Amino acid sequence: MTSGATRQSSGITASGVTTPQHASTSRQQRWSARGRWQLVVDTDARAGADNMALDWTLLRAAQDGIASLRLYRWSPPCLSFGRNEPATSRYDRDRIAALGLDTVRRPTGGRAVWHEHEVTYAVSAPSALFGSLHEAYISIHGMLATALQRLGVPAKLAPRSHHRSVGPGGGACFAQPVGGEIVVGGRKLVGSAQVREGEALLQHGSILLEDGQDVVSQVIRGVAEPPTATGLSALLGRRVAFTEVARVIAETAYDAWGTVWTRAQPEPLEDATTRFRDPTWTWRR
């Protein structure tokens, strides 16, 4: 896909109102002058550590000016922890082992997520393309909400009034929506997390095809706050496939962000793979 034209797209505000908008001329100029976008759609699912290693590899590429949209899935299903989440005290490691669950610690913040029936997205880009982390959060979620609307889902961004301060020990990612997250009828459909390294950012998250976040509740110590999640299959009343969602997201990103796109199938760097496969990283705190 290649295009240098500025295109019109639907915008989703933090209040959930859909408004037509054009990308600003200055931002389009930044994307055209500094951004080379690559689309990465994984043909095969990967283990959790390998998924995180590839996202980290793409973040490094973003520091060299290469922006990426990656769409992928997980095999085996995996429980991921946020970068600074106190997993050793929050989750029952013996219970996790008894259930045979794969685990990984993400390079991004946030709280625990169970990855099974979902489309996982990752956007890595030079920070200048989006501005602040908050601006990136709203822009990326706006694009995703537009894609979900094209599928027939009445997705919107949770208003900032939904925000409650939640620390890294506060339980599962899908336990509650916060401002700027994608919701349908008050239930969380997409959970995302970010990190900035140098002059680049990574934002990735789970778009639930089916809700299985109760797995987190099974391994949390103490009383778990019930998840308020929902999935695309339940919302649309039919089975929704990874390929269908990935196609619509890719088309919507192209419409929203324009500029020049190429297809790519990168592999994770060896040192990144070693890092995320290491149990001392996963259970470092």
C-alpha positions in Angstrom: 0.0 0.0 0.0 1.4 3.3 -0.9 -0.1 6.8 -0.8 1.2 10.2 -0.2 -2.2 11.9 -0.1 -3.9 13.3 3.0 -7.1 11.3 3.5 -10.3 12.0 5.5 -11.1 9.6 8.3 -13.5 9.3 11.2 -12.2 10.6 14.5 -13.2 9.4 18.0 -12.9 11.9 20.8 -12.4 11.1 24.4 -16.1 11.7 25.0 -17.0 9.0 22.5 -18.4 11.3 19.9 -17.6 10.5 16.3 -16.5 13.5 14.2 -15.0 13.8 10.7 -11.5 15.0 10.8 -8.4 15.6 8.6 -4.9 14.8 9.9 -3.2 18.2 10.4 -0.9 19.4 7.6 2.0 19.6 10.0 1.5 16.0 11.2 1.1 14.7 7.6 4.4 16.5 6.7 6.1 14.8 9.7 4.8 11.4 8.6 5.8 12.0 5.0 9.2 13.4 5.9 10.2 11.2 8.8 8.0 8.2 8.9 8.4 5.0 6.9 5.6 2.7 7.9 5.7 -1.1 7.7 2.8 -3.4 8.1 3.6 -6.7 9.9 0.8 -9.3 10.0 2.1 -12.5 11.5 1.1 -15.5 9.5 1.7 -17.8 12.5 1.1 -17.4 16.2 4.1 -17.1 18.5 4.9 -17.8 22.1 4.6 -14.9 24.5 8.3 -14.3 24.9 8.8 -14.3 21.2 5.9 -11.8 20.7 7.4 -9.4 23.3 10.9 -9.8 21.7 9.5 -8.8 18.3 7.6 -5.8 19.7 10.8 -4.7 21.4 12.8 -5.2 18.2 10.3 -3.0 16.3 10.6 -0.3 19.0 14.4 -0.3 18.3 13.6 0.1 14.6 11.4 3.1 15.5 14.4 4.7 17.0 15.9 4.6 13.5 12.8 6.2 12.0 10.9 3.1 11.0 7.3 3.0 12.2 5.4 -0.3 12.3 1.9 -1.6 12.8 2.0 -5.2 13.8 -1.0 -7.6 14.2 -0.5 -10.9 15.8 -1.7 -13.8 18.1 -0.3 -16.1 20.7 0.4 -19.8 20.9 0.3 -21.2 23.5 -2.1 -18.8 25.3 -0.2 -16.7 27.7 -0.5 -14.6 30.9 1.4 -11.3 30.5 2.4 -9.0 33.3 3.1 -5.2 33.1 6.7 -4.1 33.2 6.5 -2.8 36.8 3.7 -5.0 38.1 4.5 -6.8 41.4 3.7 -10.3 39.9 5.5 -12.3 42.7 3.3 -10.9 45.4 0.1 -10.3 43.3 -0.2 -13.7 41.5 0.1 -17.3 42.8 3.1 -18.7 40.9 2.5 -22.3 42.1 -1.1 -22.1 40.9 0.1 -20.7 37.6 2.5 -23.7 37.2 -0.2 -26.2 38.2 -2.5 -24.9 35.5 0.4 -25.0 33.0 0.1 -21.4 32.0 2.8 -19.7 29.9 3.9 -16.3 31.3 5.8 -13.3 30.1 6.6 -9.8 31.4 5.9 -7.1 28.8 8.2 -4.2 28.2 5.2 -1.9 28.7 3.3 -0.8 31.8 -0.1 -1.8 32.9 -1.5 -4.9 34.5 -2.0 -8.6 33.8 -3.7 -9.8 30.6 -4.7 -13.3 29.5 -3.9 -13.7 25.8 -5.9 -16.3 24.0 -8.8 -15.4 21.7 -7.7 -12.0 20.5 -6.1 -9.8 17.9 -3.0 -8.2 19.4 -1.9 -4.9 17.8 1.4 -3.1 18.3 2.3 0.4 17.1 6.0 1.4 17.3 7.0 4.8 15.9 9.3 7.8 16.4 7.7 9.8 19.2 7.5 12.9 17.0 4.9 11.3 14.8 2.3 11.3 17.5 3.5 13.8 20.1 3.0 13.0 23.8 2.2 9.5 25.1 -1.3 10.7 25.8 -1.7 12.0 22.2 -0.4 8.7 20.9 -2.9 6.8 23.1 -5.9 8.8 21.9 -4.7 8.7 18.2 -4.1 5.0 18.1 -7.3 4.1 20.0 -9.2 6.5 17.7 -8.0 4.6 14.7 -8.8 1.2 16.3 -12.3 2.4 17.4 -13.0 3.5 13.8 -11.9 0.0 12.6 -14.2 -1.6 15.1 -17.1 0.6 14.0 -16.5 -0.6 10.4 -17.1 -4.1 11.7 -20.4 -3.0 13.1 -19.3 -2.5 16.7 -20.5 0.7 18.5 -17.0 1.3 20.0 -16.1 4.6 21.6 -13.4 5.9 23.9 -14.2 6.0 27.6 -14.4 9.6 28.8 -11.7 10.9 31.2 -14.2 10.9 34.0 -13.9 7.1 34.0 -10.4 7.4 35.1 -9.4 6.1 38.5 -5.9 5.9 39.7 -4.9 2.3 39.6 -1.4 1.2 40.6 0.5 -1.7 39.1 -0.7 -4.0 41.9 -4.4 -3.2 41.3 -5.3 -6.5 39.5 -6.2 -7.4 36.0 -6.0 -5.0 33.0 -9.6 -5.7 32.0 -11.0 -5.2 35.6 -12.0 -1.7 34.8 -11.9 0.9 31.9 -10.1 4.1 32.3 -10.2 7.3 30.3 -9.3 7.0 26.6 -9.7 3.2 26.5 -12.1 1.5 24.0 -15.4 0.4 25.5 -18.8 -0.8 24.3 -21.7 -0.2 26.6 -19.2 0.5 29.4 -17.4 -2.8 29.0 -13.8 -2.9 28.0 -13.0 -4.3 24.6 -9.4 -3.3 24.1 -6.6 -3.2 26.8 -3.4 -1.3 25.9 -0.1 -0.3 27.4 2.8 1.9 26.4 6.5 2.5 26.9 8.8 5.2 25.5 12.5 4.5 24.9 14.6 7.4 23.8 12.9 9.1 20.9 10.5 6.2 20.1 7.3 4.7 21.6 5.6 1.4 21.7 1.9 0.9 22.3 0.4 -2.6 22.1 -2.8 -4.1 23.3 -5.4 -6.9 23.1 -8.6 -6.7 21.0 -10.7 -9.4 22.5 -12.4 -11.8 20.0 -13.8 -13.7 23.1 -13.7 -12.8 26.7 -11.5 -15.1 28.7 -10.1 -12.7 31.3 -11.4 -14.7 34.2 -8.2 -16.7 33.9 -6.4 -13.8 35.7 -8.9 -14.0 38.5 -8.1 -17.7 39.0 -4.4 -17.0 39.8 -4.6 -13.7 41.7 -3.9 -13.7 45.4 -6.8 -12.5 47.6 -10.1 -11.2 46.2 -10.0 -10.4 42.5 -12.0 -7.5 41.1 -14.2 -9.1 38.4 -13.3 -8.1 34.8 -15.6 -5.9 32.9 -14.5 -7.2 29.5 -16.4 -8.1 26.4 -15.5 -9.7 23.0 -16.2 -9.1 19.4 -18.0 -12.4 18.9 -20.5 -11.7 21.7 -21.0 -8.2 20.4 -21.7 -9.2 16.8 -23.5 -12.5 17.6 -21.2 -14.5 15.3 -17.7 -16.0 15.2 -15.1 -13.3 14.3 -11.8 -14.4 12.8 -8.4 -12.9 13.3 -8.0 -12.3 9.6 -11.2 -10.3 9.3 -10.2 -8.0 12.1 -6.6 -7.7 11.0 -7.7 -6.7 7.5 -10.0 -3.9 8.7 -7.5 -2.5 11.1 -4.8 -2.4 8.4 -7.2 -0.7 6.0 -8.2 1.9 8.6 -4.6 2.6 9.6 -3.8 3.3 6.0 -6.8 5.6 5.7 -5.9 7.4 8.9 -2.2 7.7 8.6 -1.6 7.6 4.9 2.0 8.1 3.7 4.1 5.2 2.4 3.5 1.6 3.6 5.5 -1.6 2.9 4.8 -5.2 4.0 7.4 -6.8 6.2 8.1 -10.0 8.1 10.9 -9.2 10.6 12.2 -11.5 13.2 13.1 -10.6 16.8 16.7 -9.8 17.7 18.5 -12.5 19.5 19.2 -10.4 22.7 15.6 -9.4 22.9 14.5 -13.1 22.7 17.0 -14.0 25.4 15.7 -11.3 27.6 12.0 -12.1 27.4 12.5 -15.9 27.7 14.4 -15.4 30.9 12.3 -16.3 34.0 14.3 -13.9 36.1 12.9 -11.1 33.9 9.3 -12.5 34.1 9.4 -12.9 37.9 11.8 -10.0 38.7 9.3 -8.4 41.1 
